[in-house]
Amino acid sequence: MLAVTQQLMSKKSVVVNSCCLFPRLVGLEPCPSLLLQRHMAELLSLDKDMAASFLNSVLNQLNWAFSEFIGMIQEVSEPCLVCVFT
């Protein structure tokens, strides 16, 4: 039991290969709309205030999503450590 605990505690992170999770997506490249990219670039370059507000909004949403993701990962991993120690 102690050896298993030490192994779990020594692992800093687990890398999951997305090819294993989604085998049908192997070889597919992202395909963003070039028209949308051009339109957004034009809008954001014309209005600096709107560009700053847009970027602030995007970064706030990314921060929130990442914080939620980290919280969920911590909730999932905590019971596993409790089970190992008991």
N, C-alpha and C positions, 0 to 999 in steps of 0.2 A: 504494500500500500504506500509506503514512504517513497519507493522508487517512482511510482506513478505520479505522486504529488510533485516530486522534484522535476520530473519531465515536463509536467504541465506548467510549473512555475518558470522553468528555464526558457520556454518558448515565448518569444516576444510578440510574434505576429504569425498569422496563418495566411498564406497566399493561395487563393483559389483561382485556378485557371478557368477563364470564362468559356474556353472551347469545350471543357468537360460539361459545363452547365448548359450550354446552348450549342450543341454540335451543328445545327443547321445554319448558324450564323458565321461559321468559319469561312473566311475569305471575303466576306461582305465588308465594303467600306462605307463609312457614313456618307450620306448624300444630301447635304444641306442645299437649299434652294439658292442659286446664284442671284436670282431676281430679288429675293427677299434680302439677301446680304447687301446688294447694291442699294436697295431702297433704304434700308436701315443706315447704311454708311452715309448716304446723301442727307437724310433727315438729321442725323446726329452731328454731321459736320456743319450744317446750316444754323442750328440752334444750340449754342454751347450750354445754356441753362438747362434745356431739355436733356442734353447728353449727360450732364452731371447728375440730374435727377434720375434718369434711366439707369445709369451705372450704379448709383447709390441703391436703387430699388433691387437691381439684380444681385448686388453683393449682399444686401440684407437678407434676401430670400435664400441665397446660397448658404449664408451663415446659419440661418434658422434650420435649413434642411440638414446641414452637416451636424449641427448640435443635436437635432432629433435622432439622427442616425447613430451618433456616438452614444447617446442615452440608451437607445434600444440595444446596441451591442453590449453595453455594460449590464443592462437588465438580464440579457440572455446568458452572459458569462458568469454572473454572480452565483446563481444556484448551482452551477457545475462545481465551483470551488467549494461551496458549502458541503456538497455531497462527498467530495474527495476527502475533506478534513474530518468528517464524522464517521 
